[in-house]
């Protein structure tokens, strides 16, 4: 499963990938460059943000130079941070592949995967 997330991260101009539970617990995060802050330290706003996503299936937020793609799964939310020049069709495809693999896995297997991953 981590390989599927790394495949997303390897797409040209993708800056980072986060997978969180439905409650906002960060299960996996990896960025190409050093991130400015630790998301777990910002739990107050992060939980509110996750709560506001209730009911979405897929959303894409476009900013001046970057975009944030969010995809809901049964187990949580997949976030992909990329520049505006990133190939969104490839990002969507890789996200769909990751989520389909994840649905086939057992919940216990996912917990083992995400607990062993290390942050860069």
Beta strands, then each sheet from edge to edge (+ up, - down):
strand 1: 14-21
strand 2: 26-31
strand 3: 58-62
strand 4: 66-72
strand 5: 76-83
sheet 1: 2+ 1- 5+ 4- 3+
end
